[in-house]
Amino acid sequence: MFFTHLGRVIAVLALALGVMRVVLGVLIAEDFLGPYEAALARYTRASNAGEVINTGIYAVLISIALGILTEISYALKSLKAP
């Protein structure tokens, strides 16, 4: 049960960080945080805003997969007889 709870925590944190990274990439691309090159250098190590958005989307997708796996683990644990 420990890994199920740990997986849930990691999934939620990865989801939050992924969404924040996507939003950051969009804000940089739209020059909302200042000039494009300056904001990109200040807030990330990426070569362009698309790379920031891609890594954020990957984190969101991985967190969804991990969340699904933890839900399956929790459901299987509750089906077992004590």
C-alpha positions in Angstrom: 0.0 0.0 0.0 3.0 2.3 0.5 3.8 2.4 -3.2 0.2 3.1 -4.1 0.2 6.2 -1.9 3.7 7.2 -3.0 2.6 6.8 -6.7 -0.4 9.0 -6.1 1.7 11.7 -4.6 4.2 11.6 -7.4 1.5 11.6 -10.0 -0.1 14.7 -8.5 3.2 16.5 -8.3 4.2 15.6 -11.8 0.8 16.7 -13.1 1.1 20.1 -11.4 4.7 20.6 -12.5 3.9 19.5 -16.1 1.0 22.0 -16.3 3.1 24.7 -14.9 5.8 24.0 -17.5 3.3 24.1 -20.4 1.9 27.4 -19.1 5.5 28.8 -18.8 6.3 27.7 -22.4 3.2 29.5 -23.7 3.9 32.6 -21.7 7.5 32.7 -23.0 6.3 32.1 -26.6 3.7 34.9 -26.3 6.4 37.4 -24.9 4.3 37.8 -21.8 7.3 37.5 -19.5 9.5 39.9 -21.5 11.6 39.6 -24.7 11.6 36.0 -26.0 15.3 35.3 -25.8 15.7 37.0 -22.4 12.8 35.1 -20.8 13.9 31.8 -22.3 17.4 32.2 -20.9 16.1 33.4 -17.5 13.4 30.8 -16.8 14.6 27.7 -18.7 17.7 25.9 -20.2 15.7 25.0 -23.3 16.7 26.2 -26.8 13.1 27.3 -27.6 9.6 27.6 -26.1 8.4 24.6 -28.0 10.8 22.4 -26.1 9.5 23.7 -22.8 5.9 22.9 -23.9 6.9 19.4 -25.1 8.6 18.5 -21.8 5.5 19.8 -19.9 3.2 17.7 -22.0 5.4 14.6 -21.5 5.2 15.1 -17.8 1.4 15.5 -17.9 1.1 12.3 -19.9 3.4 10.3 -17.6 1.6 11.6 -14.5 -1.8 10.5 -16.0 -0.4 7.0 -16.7 1.1 6.7 -13.2 -2.2 7.9 -11.7 -4.1 5.2 -13.7 -1.7 2.6 -12.5 -2.1 3.6 -8.8 -5.9 3.5 -9.2 -5.6 0.0 -10.6 -3.3 -1.0 -7.7 -5.8 0.5 -5.1 -8.7 -1.3 -6.8 -6.9 -4.6 -6.7 -5.9 -4.2 -3.1 -9.5 -3.6 -2.1 -10.6 -6.7 -3.9 -8.3 -9.0 -2.0 -9.7 -10.9 1.0 -8.0 -10.1 4.3 
